[in-house]
């Protein structure tokens, strides 16, 4: 197969590298970057969740934060941006949908999916102000590459006060910027599933205090679940421009991402032993199989009574085509420090994917359900379909989203007296989403890898499926949404004495949402009563309803850090935050503001021999909404409360030589409260226990150095549904790899994920509530065994 896009990313990066100056003169002194080698130690400087953007030492921070260097990111063998978050205790990321469209859960905070309590930032600015909309979560908007200097993930803590005030987790990717010494790299990666990727980065001085960086990637792969076309196809290009003075720094960045990613949903499997034992469904390999295939890659869907149609390509998947432009200013004026962060995003984030529903059955049983007999043939030729063929229905869902947003975070800081600094500021965000949905479009398919469509005509003359389709859209939507958030905040940081540090903060925020949702009308596309497949719904532009809601809320936090000595400190934190209803909540009539109170106690300890971070937490939620489109087209919604408590651990021990044993883990108890008949049930989709153990060994060799590493991961059992009837059994995986540096320039990395080819599930089928855990089961398995090899040249 040939790439469906020109290799414009590689060309543009090559041109940029060729034109970029390798040396410059008359440069002003540059601020040194945070040391990547020390990014996980107590002395590391972190900027996420701090009142002043200059940051604070990790040992002095009264909150839980995980940091990672590019090397640690690479050694985690992440399959996507969301999958990278597996290194963070307290976060559970379901990345089995592919490169995008993950479900990410934080500390027992309840949701039906996506990532409503995760904000993804670029250099301290949220990429899109609402953490989640239906069919869009923030990690979909970001791709990791060699332009990332480090990752910081703040959990709870001061999150309700700063940035967009999101109370869960803040995932901040900090870009590399140019420094006094020119540097760069070219990395080539190949792997299983025909993976081919190139990453390029270059940076350096330009003269007169100006610095630049450019970089990006281009990648194509068939995917671990090969749909018969490129599962992932696209790339990214970014650049930064920085000016430094003795009194401050100004930075601009631009990033273009155009990347298509196949989106995988549940497939049939066999289960036994109350759902604890899983195996392949005949004809569909659980580790590598997918129902998606070339047979229905390109479709033309009817969407209106007057012959209106749309044409879509399954290869577009759940991708993005976005442009991001932003910048920052840090300026010292007398006793004041002025800091500003802004970000502009524009582009599209479509979903073109196959969504499964009911369990498979034989073709004979399916036909018998109509009280008749009939004739079934393959839609694209190939003759009759065998009566015993396993078949199922699955929907070709289309969601188009056009996104625009602007955010700005302005802060003023001044030391009031020795050890006490006051910060006050304002946050402003304006954002919009233009949505067109066609959910449903169910097809009758063979239940096998790369499924085929089936045409079925009953002997009494009724047409069940035409061109494979048994129905058009069961839920059509056209909506225009606009939102605006304005917040004022104040924070005070007080070093009470050499050991005790107190920080306080408060935020008052107002959200204004308005929008227009066009009604859904029932239609009969051809007026023929014998055709069963087209009496469905379409969007009607004749009538509409308005959404107009304003909310305001006050949040606050207080944290205390006590340094026992140079190697140990304790912290305590309490905060009270909220989550305003987003566009989709208001469309469904869920207009309550979610409220969350969080309490944390933590220990931070470290030396040359070890690092240890322990955090105990408790959170209490009110007005948590739930929404899901069921297999019969019903839009099911409910609302209730929950509570969760748990213990997070993150640490490493280095007992001898080059050996290190690192570990992250969480124990969680999360339950619903006041949640209809679901009260007392375990919060869905989140394991009670999960942990990762990573041994590694480092050798200094005459020609360079070698590091071997492996990670054992354990994921405890969970429930796929509110009713706790669909058990997702516990599983474990093993990743392994090696990294070799040769001389000052060359780096070689070999890594494998799930090398034992474990079969594990991250999701059941919420569209079929109460499904049995025995026999045939619909679930979304983790990817099978995968390998990658990369060679990088650095200068």
URGIJO-V454249 format. One record per residue. N is the residue number from 1. RES is the residue in one small letter. PSI is psi in degrees with one decimal (none if undefined). NEAR is the number of other C-alpha atoms within 10 Angstrom. D_FIRST is the distance of its C-alpha to the first C-alpha in whole Angstrom. Layout:
N/RES/PSI/NEAR/D_FIRST + N/RES/PSI/NEAR/D_FIRST
//
This chain:
1/x/146.9/7/0 + 2/x/148.5/7/4 + 3/x/142.9/13/7 + 4/x/-3.9/12/9 + 5/x/149.3/13/12 + 6/x/153.0/10/13 + 7/x/55.0/13/15 + 8/x/-25.3/14/18 + 9/x/-48.4/25/19 + 10/x/-39.9/21/19 + 11/x/-45.3/11/21 + 12/x/-37.0/14/23 + 13/x/-40.2/24/24 + 14/x/-41.6/16/24 + 15/x/-43.4/11/27 + 16/x/-40.3/17/29 + 17/x/-37.5/19/29 + 18/x/-36.1/11/30 + 19/x/-21.1/9/33 + 20/x/136.4/18/34 + 21/x/134.3/16/38 + 22/x/-24.2/16/38 + 23/x/152.7/12/42 + 24/x/156.9/17/44 + 25/x/170.0/11/48 + 26/x/40.6/11/50 + 27/x/145.3/16/49 + 28/x/158.6/16/50 + 29/x/135.2/13/51 + 30/x/144.7/18/47 + 31/x/134.5/13/48 + 32/x/140.9/8/46 + 33/x/159.7/12/43 + 34/x/136.4/13/44 + 35/x/123.7/14/43 + 36/x/-32.1/16/40 + 37/x/-24.4/12/42 + 38/x/18.4/14/44 + 39/x/-16.2/21/42 + 40/x/4.0/21/43 + 41/x/169.8/20/47 + 42/x/-25.1/23/50 + 43/x/-2.3/17/50 + 44/x/142.5/18/47 + 45/x/127.1/22/47 + 46/x/145.1/25/45 + 47/x/-18.6/20/45 + 48/x/133.9/28/44 + 49/x/8.7/29/46 + 50/x/150.9/21/49 + 51/x/-39.2/28/51 + 52/x/132.3/23/51 + 53/x/-11.5/20/48 + 54/x/-16.8/13/49 + 55/x/-175.0/15/49 + 56/x/151.5/18/51 + 57/x/145.3/13/51 + 58/x/-35.7/22/49 + 59/x/-24.4/26/52 + 60/x/-3.5/23/54 + 61/x/128.3/28/52 + 62/x/50.2/29/53 + 63/x/168.9/28/50 + 64/x/125.2/26/47 + 65/x/134.8/23/44 + 66/x/135.9/20/41 + 67/x/154.1/24/40 + 68/x/137.7/22/37 + 69/x/168.6/19/36 + 70/x/-36.7/18/32 + 71/x/-41.5/13/33 + 72/x/-35.2/16/34 + 73/x/-45.3/19/31 + 74/x/-40.0/17/28 + 75/x/-18.3/22/31 + 76/x/-10.9/25/30 + 77/x/54.8/22/27 + 78/x/139.3/18/26 + 79/x/-10.5/16/23 + 80/x/174.6/21/24 + 81/x/-44.5/22/27 + 82/x/-39.9/27/28 + 83/x/-27.8/23/28 + 84/x/-28.1/18/30 + 85/x/-2.2/23/33 + 86/x/-17.3/23/33 + 87/x/-6.5/24/35 + 88/x/118.3/26/38 + 89/x/144.6/28/41 + 90/x/-6.8/29/41 + 91/x/135.0/24/38 + 92/x/113.5/25/36 + 93/x/121.9/24/32 + 94/x/102.4/26/30 + 95/x/19.7/28/26 + 96/x/-6.0/25/25 + 97/x/-7.7/23/23 + 98/x/-154.5/26/21 + 99/x/-19.2/28/20 + 100/x/-179.1/31/23 + 101/x/39.0/30/25 + 102/x/163.3/26/28 + 103/x/123.6/24/31 + 104/x/127.8/26/34 + 105/x/146.3/26/37 + 106/x/118.1/23/40 + 107/x/39.6/29/43 + 108/x/5.2/31/44 + 109/x/125.3/23/43 + 110/x/141.5/27/43 + 111/x/163.2/21/40 + 112/x/-13.5/20/38 + 113/x/-165.1/22/34 + 114/x/-140.9/24/32 + 115/x/66.9/26/35 + 116/x/-13.5/28/38 + 117/x/33.7/25/40 + 118/x/121.7/26/37 + 119/x/127.0/30/37 + 120/x/123.1/25/34 + 121/x/153.3/26/36 + 122/x/115.1/20/35 + 123/x/40.6/23/38 + 124/x/-0.4/25/40 + 125/x/133.2/26/39 + 126/x/136.2/29/37 + 127/x/-40.8/26/34 + 128/x/128.0/27/35 + 129/x/-49.2/26/38 + 130/x/128.0/27/38 + 131/x/-34.0/23/37 + 132/x/137.3/21/35 + 133/x/164.1/16/34 + 134/x/130.6/16/33 + 135/x/24.4/17/29 + 136/x/117.2/22/30 + 137/x/154.6/26/31 + 138/x/-32.5/28/31 + 139/x/-22.1/27/29 + 140/x/-26.5/22/26 + 141/x/-0.8/24/27 + 142/x/140.9/21/27 + 143/x/131.4/18/24 + 144/x/144.3/17/26 + 145/x/-168.6/23/25 + 146/x/7.9/20/27 + 147/x/-4.6/28/29 + 148/x/126.0/21/31 + 149/x/-42.6/19/35 + 150/x/166.4/21/36 + 151/x/136.9/25/36 + 152/x/130.9/22/39 + 153/x/108.4/27/39 + 154/x/132.5/25/42 + 155/x/122.4/25/43 + 156/x/-124.0/29/46 + 157/x/-130.5/27/49 + 158/x/10.6/34/50 + 159/x/-39.0/25/46 + 160/x/-9.8/27/48 + 161/x/-40.2/31/50 + 162/x/171.6/26/47 + 163/x/-131.0/27/44 + 164/x/13.6/27/43 + 165/x/19.6/22/46 + 166/x/127.4/24/43 + 167/x/-8.7/31/45 + 168/x/-99.8/29/43 + 169/x/140.9/26/40 + 170/x/117.7/27/39 + 171/x/107.5/25/36 + 172/x/112.0/24/37 + 173/x/123.0/23/34 + 174/x/123.8/18/36 + 175/x/151.6/20/34 + 176/x/141.6/22/35 + 177/x/161.4/23/37 + 178/x/143.8/25/38 + 179/x/-175.9/22/41 + 180/x/-34.9/22/44 + 181/x/129.1/13/42 + 182/x/139.6/20/38 + 183/x/160.8/16/36 + 184/x/178.0/20/32 + 185/x/152.7/18/29 + 186/x/126.6/18/25 + 187/x/129.3/19/23 + 188/x/131.9/16/20 + 189/x/134.1/18/19 + 190/x/160.0/19/17 + 191/x/-178.6/17/17 + 192/x/163.6/16/16 + 193/x/29.5/19/13 + 194/x/34.5/14/11 + 195/x/131.2/19/13 + 196/x/127.0/19/13 + 197/x/144.2/19/16 + 198/x/131.5/21/18 + 199/x/136.5/24/22 + 200/x/140.7/26/25 + 201/x/142.9/27/28 + 202/x/143.9/29/31 + 203/x/163.7/28/35 + 204/x/-174.6/23/38 + 205/x/152.9/30/42 + 206/x/-9.2/24/42 + 207/x/151.7/16/46 + 208/x/33.6/15/49 + 209/x/7.2/21/47 + 210/x/143.9/24/44 + 211/x/153.8/25/41 + 212/x/161.8/24/37 + 213/x/145.4/27/34 + 214/x/152.2/27/30 + 215/x/-179.4/30/27 + 216/x/-165.5/27/24 + 217/x/162.4/26/20 + 218/x/138.1/23/17 + 219/x/141.3/21/14 + 220/x/147.0/24/11 + 221/x/149.6/22/11 + 222/x/-24.8/20/10 + 223/x/149.9/24/14 + 224/x/-27.7/21/16 + 225/x/87.5/23/16 + 226/x/112.8/21/13 + 227/x/1.1/25/13 + 228/x/3.8/17/10 + 229/x/172.6/21/8 + 230/x/120.2/24/8 + 231/x/-37.7/25/12 + 232/x/127.8/24/13 + 233/x/110.6/25/12 + 234/x/-167.4/26/15 + 235/x/-164.9/26/18 + 236/x/146.7/26/22 + 237/x/133.8/25/24 + 238/x/160.4/21/28 + 239/x/149.5/24/31 + 240/x/152.6/23/35 + 241/x/122.9/20/38 + 242/x/138.2/22/41 + 243/x/129.5/21/45 + 244/x/137.8/19/48 + 245/x/171.9/16/51 + 246/x/-28.4/12/54 + 247/x/2.4/11/55 + 248/x/-168.3/16/51 + 249/x/141.6/19/47 + 250/x/133.5/17/45 + 251/x/139.7/19/41 + 252/x/147.8/18/39 + 253/x/153.8/22/35 + 254/x/142.5/18/32 + 255/x/128.8/19/28 + 256/x/127.1/21/25 + 257/x/123.9/24/23 + 258/x/100.0/20/20 + 259/x/128.8/26/18 + 260/x/136.9/26/16 + 261/x/122.8/29/17 + 262/x/141.0/31/16 + 263/x/120.2/26/20 + 264/x/134.6/27/21 + 265/x/-171.1/23/24 + 266/x/145.6/24/27 + 267/x/159.4/28/26 + 268/x/140.3/29/29 + 269/x/171.3/22/30 + 270/x/137.1/19/33 + 271/x/152.6/20/36 + 272/x/177.9/14/40 + 273/x/51.7/10/43 + 274/x/34.1/13/43 + 275/x/1.4/18/39 + 276/x/-21.2/15/40 + 277/x/127.6/16/38 + 278/x/150.5/22/34 + 279/x/172.6/17/32 + 280/x/141.8/17/29 + 281/x/137.9/21/29 + 282/x/126.8/14/28 + 283/x/0.9/14/25 + 284/x/103.3/19/23 + 285/x/126.0/18/23 + 286/x/-30.4/28/25 + 287/x/-29.5/20/23 + 288/x/-8.0/18/19 + 289/x/152.5/22/20 + 290/x/145.5/25/19 + 291/x/-25.3/25/20 + 292/x/144.8/28/17 + 293/x/171.9/18/14 + 294/x/-21.8/14/13 + 295/x/-33.8/15/16 + 296/x/30.8/22/17 + 297/x/-49.2/19/15 + 298/x/127.2/13/16 + 299/x/154.1/15/20 + 300/x/119.3/12/23 + 301/x/133.2/19/26 + 302/x/134.1/20/30 + 303/x/4.4/21/32 + 304/x/163.2/20/35 + 305/x/-13.5/17/38 + 306/x/29.5/9/37 + 307/x/9.0/10/34 + 308/x/136.8/12/32 + 309/x/162.9/13/29 + 310/x/150.2/11/26 + 311/x/130.8/9/22 + 312/x/158.9/17/20 + 313/x/121.0/14/16 + 314/x/-23.0/27/16 + 315/x/-18.7/26/13 + 316/x/-25.5/23/16 + 317/x/-143.1/27/18 + 318/x/73.8/29/21 + 319/x/-169.9/27/20 + 320/x/150.7/25/22 + 321/x/89.9/19/23 + 322/x/155.2/21/26 + 323/x/134.3/20/28 + 324/x/130.0/21/31 + 325/x/132.5/19/34 + 326/x/-176.5/22/37 + 327/x/177.5/22/40 + 328/x/154.1/22/43 + 329/x/127.4/18/47 + 330/x/118.6/21/49 + 331/x/130.3/18/52 + 332/x/120.4/16/56 + 333/x/101.9/10/59 + 334/x/-124.7/8/62 + 335/x/0.1/9/62 + 336/x/147.7/13/59 + 337/x/126.4/20/55 + 338/x/127.0/19/53 + 339/x/138.8/22/50 + 340/x/140.1/21/47 + 341/x/130.6/23/43 + 342/x/159.7/22/41 + 343/x/135.9/26/38 + 344/x/130.8/22/36 + 345/x/139.9/23/33 + 346/x/138.4/19/31 + 347/x/-163.2/18/28 + 348/x/150.6/20/26 + 349/x/79.8/25/25 + 350/x/160.7/23/24 + 351/x/120.6/25/23 + 352/x/100.3/23/21 + 353/x/162.0/24/21 + 354/x/121.4/27/22 + 355/x/122.2/23/26 + 356/x/164.3/26/27 + 357/x/-98.8/23/31 + 358/x/160.7/18/33 + 359/x/152.7/20/33 + 360/x/159.0/23/32 + 361/x/169.9/17/34 + 362/x/155.4/17/34 + 363/x/-40.2/22/33 + 364/x/-44.5/17/37 + 365/x/-36.8/15/38 + 366/x/-45.2/17/36 + 367/x/-39.1/19/38 + 368/x/-25.6/12/41 + 369/x/-16.8/9/41 + 370/x/1.5/12/42 + 371/x/31.9/9/45 + 372/x/-175.5/11/43 + 373/x/168.8/15/41 + 374/x/-179.0/17/38 + 375/x/129.3/14/35 + 376/x/130.9/21/32 + 377/x/156.8/18/29 + 378/x/136.6/18/25 + 379/x/-35.3/22/24 + 380/x/32.0/14/21 + 381/x/167.4/10/23 + 382/x/4.7/8/24 + 383/x/-162.4/10/27 + 384/x/153.1/13/30 + 385/x/133.0/17/29 + 386/x/139.5/13/31 + 387/x/-29.5/15/34 + 388/x/1.6/11/34 + 389/x/131.5/16/30 + 390/x/131.4/21/30 + 391/x/161.5/24/29 + 392/x/167.8/22/29 + 393/x/140.8/24/29 + 394/x/147.7/23/27 + 395/x/140.0/24/26 + 396/x/90.2/25/24 + 397/x/140.7/21/25 + 398/x/125.3/25/25 + 399/x/117.1/20/27 + 400/x/129.5/19/27 + 401/x/124.4/22/29 + 402/x/121.4/18/30 + 403/x/144.4/18/32 + 404/x/140.4/20/34 + 405/x/155.4/23/37 + 406/x/131.1/23/39 + 407/x/149.2/25/41 + 408/x/132.4/22/44 + 409/x/109.5/23/46 + 410/x/131.3/18/49 + 411/x/145.1/21/52 + 412/x/129.8/20/55 + 413/x/143.3/22/57 + 414/x/138.8/18/60 + 415/x/116.1/16/62 + 416/x/-40.6/12/65 + 417/x/172.9/9/67 + 418/x/118.9/9/66 + 419/x/-4.4/13/64 + 420/x/122.2/16/63 + 421/x/128.2/18/60 + 422/x/134.2/20/60 + 423/x/131.5/20/56 + 424/x/154.8/19/56 + 425/x/-172.6/20/53 + 426/x/144.9/20/51 + 427/x/134.8/23/48 + 428/x/136.1/20/46 + 429/x/136.8/24/43 + 430/x/134.4/19/42 + 431/x/158.2/21/39 + 432/x/157.1/24/37 + 433/x/128.7/21/35 + 434/x/109.4/17/34 + 435/x/139.2/17/33 + 436/x/121.9/19/31 + 437/x/142.9/20/31 + 438/x/90.7/25/30 + 439/x/140.2/21/30 + 440/x/-113.3/27/30 + 441/x/48.5/27/28 + 442/x/140.5/25/28 + 443/x/150.0/27/26 + 444/x/116.8/27/28 + 445/x/154.2/26/25 + 446/x/138.2/24/25 + 447/x/77.7/27/25 + 448/x/169.6/22/23 + 449/x/136.5/21/19 + 450/x/66.1/21/17 + 451/x/161.6/22/20 + 452/x/147.8/23/20 + 453/x/152.3/24/23 + 454/x/133.2/26/26 + 455/x/132.0/23/29 + 456/x/123.5/25/32 + 457/x/125.2/20/36 + 458/x/155.4/18/39 + 459/x/-19.0/11/42 + 460/x/7.4/11/44 + 461/x/-10.0/10/42 + 462/x/138.0/18/40 + 463/x/114.2/20/36 + 464/x/-44.4/24/35 + 465/x/137.9/24/31 + 466/x/126.6/20/30 + 467/x/28.9/17/26 + 468/x/-16.3/24/26 + 469/x/129.7/26/28 + 470/x/-1.7/25/31 + 471/x/160.1/24/32 + 472/x/-152.7/27/31 + 473/x/129.5/27/32 + 474/x/-14.4/22/35 + 475/x/105.0/22/35 + 476/x/145.2/24/34 + 477/x/134.9/19/35 + 478/x/126.5/21/36 + 479/x/143.4/21/37 + 480/x/119.0/19/38 + 481/x/144.6/22/40 + 482/x/137.9/19/41 + 483/x/153.8/22/43 + 484/x/129.2/19/45 + 485/x/132.7/21/46 + 486/x/128.8/18/49 + 487/x/144.3/23/51 + 488/x/137.0/20/54 + 489/x/157.1/21/54 + 490/x/142.9/21/57 + 491/x/146.0/25/56 + 492/x/128.8/20/59 + 493/x/124.4/21/59 + 494/x/113.9/20/62 + 495/x/93.4/17/62 + 496/x/-39.7/12/66 + 497/x/-167.3/10/66 + 498/x/-24.6/10/65 + 499/x/-26.8/14/63 + 500/x/128.4/17/63 + 501/x/128.5/21/60 + 502/x/137.5/21/60 + 503/x/140.0/23/58 + 504/x/150.3/21/58 + 505/x/152.3/23/56 + 506/x/151.9/22/56 + 507/x/132.7/23/54 + 508/x/125.6/17/55 + 509/x/144.3/21/52 + 510/x/132.0/16/51 + 511/x/135.1/19/48 + 512/x/121.1/16/48 + 513/x/132.6/20/46 + 514/x/155.2/17/46 + 515/x/169.9/21/43 + 516/x/126.6/17/43 + 517/x/120.9/18/41 + 518/x/142.3/20/41 + 519/x/157.6/17/42 + 520/x/129.0/19/40 + 521/x/145.3/16/41 + 522/x/133.3/17/41 + 523/x/163.1/17/40 + 524/x/111.0/17/40 + 525/x/-30.4/21/37 + 526/x/-2.2/12/38 + 527/x/6.7/11/42 + 528/x/115.1/12/41 + 529/x/-14.3/12/43 + 530/x/-16.9/13/41 + 531/x/116.0/20/38 + 532/x/-12.6/18/38 + 533/x/-8.9/22/34 + 534/x/10.9/24/35 + 535/x/75.3/20/38 + 536/x/-137.8/21/37 + 537/x/159.8/25/37 + 538/x/170.3/27/36 + 539/x/130.8/23/37 + 540/x/125.2/18/40 + 541/x/3.6/12/41 + 542/x/-34.9/9/45 + 543/x/153.5/11/46 + 544/x/167.7/13/45 + 545/x/150.1/12/47 + 546/x/146.6/14/47 + 547/x/125.6/16/46 + 548/x/104.1/14/49 + 549/x/137.4/14/50 + 550/x/135.0/14/51 + 551/x/151.0/15/52 + 552/x/150.5/15/53 + 553/x/151.0/16/54 + 554/x/131.8/17/55 + 555/x/159.8/21/54 + 556/x/163.5/21/55 + 557/x/155.0/23/55 + 558/x/132.2/19/57 + 559/x/145.4/23/57 + 560/x/128.1/22/59 + 561/x/128.8/24/58 + 562/x/115.2/21/60 + 563/x/111.2/19/60 + 564/x/-42.3/13/62 + 565/x/-167.1/10/61 + 566/x/-20.4/13/59 + 567/x/-7.3/15/57 + 568/x/140.9/18/57 + 569/x/154.6/23/57 + 570/x/150.4/23/57 + 571/x/154.9/24/56 + 572/x/143.2/21/57 + 573/x/139.4/23/55 + 574/x/138.7/22/56 + 575/x/156.8/25/54 + 576/x/117.8/21/54 + 577/x/-167.5/26/51 + 578/x/167.3/21/49 + 579/x/116.5/22/46 + 580/x/151.5/21/46 + 581/x/138.0/22/45 + 582/x/-177.7/21/41 + 583/x/-50.8/25/40 + 584/x/-34.4/16/39 + 585/x/-45.6/18/42 + 586/x/-34.8/17/44 + 587/x/-37.0/18/42 + 588/x/5.7/12/43 + 589/x/10.7/11/47 + 590/x/90.1/20/47 + 591/x/8.1/19/49 + 592/x/145.0/17/50 + 593/x/126.4/18/50 + 594/x/138.9/18/49 + 595/x/138.5/19/51 + 596/x/129.9/24/50 + 597/x/132.6/20/53 + 598/x/142.8/22/52 + 599/x/136.2/19/54 + 600/x/142.4/23/53 + 601/x/133.7/21/55 + 602/x/156.4/21/53 + 603/x/133.4/22/54 + 604/x/126.0/26/52 + 605/x/142.1/21/53 + 606/x/154.8/21/52 + 607/x/-170.4/14/53 + 608/x/-21.8/10/52 + 609/x/-23.7/11/52 + 610/x/164.0/16/50 + 611/x/140.2/20/49 + 612/x/128.2/20/49 + 613/x/118.8/22/49 + 614/x/133.4/20/50 + 615/x/123.2/22/50 + 616/x/136.9/19/52 + 617/x/155.5/21/51 + 618/x/133.6/20/52 + 619/x/150.6/22/51 + 620/x/125.0/19/52 + 621/x/144.6/22/50 + 622/x/143.9/19/52 + 623/x/49.3/20/50 + 624/x/117.6/25/46 + 625/x/156.7/21/44 + 626/x/137.6/17/42 + 627/x/138.2/19/40 + 628/x/141.3/15/37 + 629/x/114.1/17/36 + 630/x/169.0/16/37 + 631/x/-28.2/21/35 + 632/x/6.9/12/38 + 633/x/-5.7/14/37 + 634/x/135.3/12/40 + 635/x/96.1/13/40 + 636/x/128.3/12/42 + 637/x/150.3/14/44 + 638/x/174.1/13/46 + 639/x/148.4/16/48 + 640/x/-162.9/19/50 + 641/x/173.2/21/51 + 642/x/166.7/25/50 + 643/x/154.2/23/51 + 644/x/144.0/21/49 + 645/x/156.1/19/51 + 646/x/-178.5/20/49 + 647/x/126.5/21/49 + 648/x/143.8/23/46 + 649/x/139.9/20/46 + 650/x/125.0/21/44 + 651/x/177.0/19/45 + 652/x/147.6/19/45 + 653/x/138.4/18/48 + 654/x/80.6/18/48 + 655/x/-26.8/12/51 + 656/x/151.7/9/50 + 657/x/-132.6/9/49 + 658/x/15.6/12/45 + 659/x/137.0/16/45 + 660/x/140.3/18/44 + 661/x/110.3/18/43 + 662/x/153.4/18/42 + 663/x/141.8/20/42 + 664/x/150.4/23/41 + 665/x/167.1/25/42 + 666/x/140.7/24/44 + 667/x/129.4/19/46 + 668/x/136.0/22/46 + 669/x/108.1/18/49 + 670/x/127.1/25/47 + 671/x/150.7/21/49 + 672/x/147.4/24/49 + 673/x/144.5/21/53 + 674/x/45.0/14/54 + 675/x/58.5/19/51 + 676/x/-137.9/12/52 + 677/x/6.9/11/52 + 678/x/-2.1/17/49 + 679/x/133.0/17/52 + 680/x/-11.8/16/52 + 681/x/156.4/18/49 + 682/x/135.2/25/46 + 683/x/127.8/30/44 + 684/x/148.8/26/41 + 685/x/-6.2/29/38 + 686/x/124.3/32/39 + 687/x/148.3/24/40 + 688/x/-33.4/18/44 + 689/x/137.1/19/43 + 690/x/144.8/25/40 + 691/x/160.2/23/40 + 692/x/131.1/22/38 + 693/x/126.2/17/40 + 694/x/98.4/19/38 + 695/x/147.0/18/40 + 696/x/156.5/18/39 + 697/x/136.1/17/41 + 698/x/129.6/17/41 + 699/x/134.6/14/42 + 700/x/120.2/11/43 + 701/x/162.1/12/42 + 702/x/-29.4/8/44 + 703/x/2.7/10/40 + 704/x/-137.7/15/39 + 705/x/156.0/15/39 + 706/x/136.6/18/37 + 707/x/126.5/17/36 + 708/x/140.3/19/35 + 709/x/155.2/20/35 + 710/x/154.1/21/34 + 711/x/123.6/23/35 + 712/x/126.8/16/36 + 713/x/137.0/20/36 + 714/x/128.1/17/38 + 715/x/119.8/22/37 + 716/x/171.6/16/40 + 717/x/155.5/20/40 + 718/x/177.1/24/40 + 719/x/141.0/22/40 + 720/x/-11.5/26/37 + 721/x/165.3/26/40 + 722/x/-38.6/22/43 + 723/x/-5.9/17/45 + 724/x/38.7/18/44 + 725/x/-22.8/14/43 + 726/x/104.0/28/40 + 727/x/130.6/22/40 + 728/x/106.5/28/37 + 729/x/157.1/19/38 + 730/x/153.1/18/38 + 731/x/165.0/17/36 + 732/x/155.0/17/35 + 733/x/163.3/20/32 + 734/x/125.6/20/32 + 735/x/153.7/22/30 + 736/x/157.4/22/31 + 737/x/176.0/21/30 + 738/x/144.3/19/31 + 739/x/126.4/20/32 + 740/x/124.1/19/33 + 741/x/130.2/19/34 + 742/x/115.7/15/35 + 743/x/-153.2/12/38 + 744/x/-5.0/11/38 + 745/x/-31.7/12/34 + 746/x/142.8/17/32 + 747/x/132.6/19/30 + 748/x/133.5/18/28 + 749/x/129.3/20/27 + 750/x/127.3/20/26 + 751/x/151.6/23/26 + 752/x/139.5/22/25 + 753/x/144.2/23/26 + 754/x/53.3/22/27 + 755/x/-18.6/15/28 + 756/x/1.8/14/30 + 757/x/44.9/15/27 + 758/x/142.9/18/30 + 759/x/111.4/19/30 + 760/x/154.8/24/31 + 761/x/142.6/26/31 + 762/x/-13.3/28/31 + 763/x/139.7/28/32 + 764/x/-136.4/27/33 + 765/x/92.0/24/33 + 766/x/-13.2/22/36 + 767/x/-6.4/21/35 + 768/x/81.6/19/37 + 769/x/143.0/17/40 + 770/x/14.4/15/42 + 771/x/142.5/20/39 + 772/x/152.0/16/41 + 773/x/-1.5/21/40 + 774/x/159.2/16/40 + 775/x/-126.7/14/38 + 776/x/138.3/21/35 + 777/x/138.4/26/34 + 778/x/121.9/28/31 + 779/x/167.8/24/30 + 780/x/102.8/25/27 + 781/x/158.6/28/27 + 782/x/161.0/24/26 + 783/x/149.6/25/23 + 784/x/-168.1/20/23 + 785/x/133.4/19/23 + 786/x/148.8/20/21 + 787/x/150.2/19/21 + 788/x/147.1/18/21 + 789/x/131.6/19/22 + 790/x/147.5/18/23 + 791/x/126.4/16/25 + 792/x/140.5/18/26 + 793/x/123.5/17/29 + 794/x/148.3/15/32 + 795/x/none/12/34
//
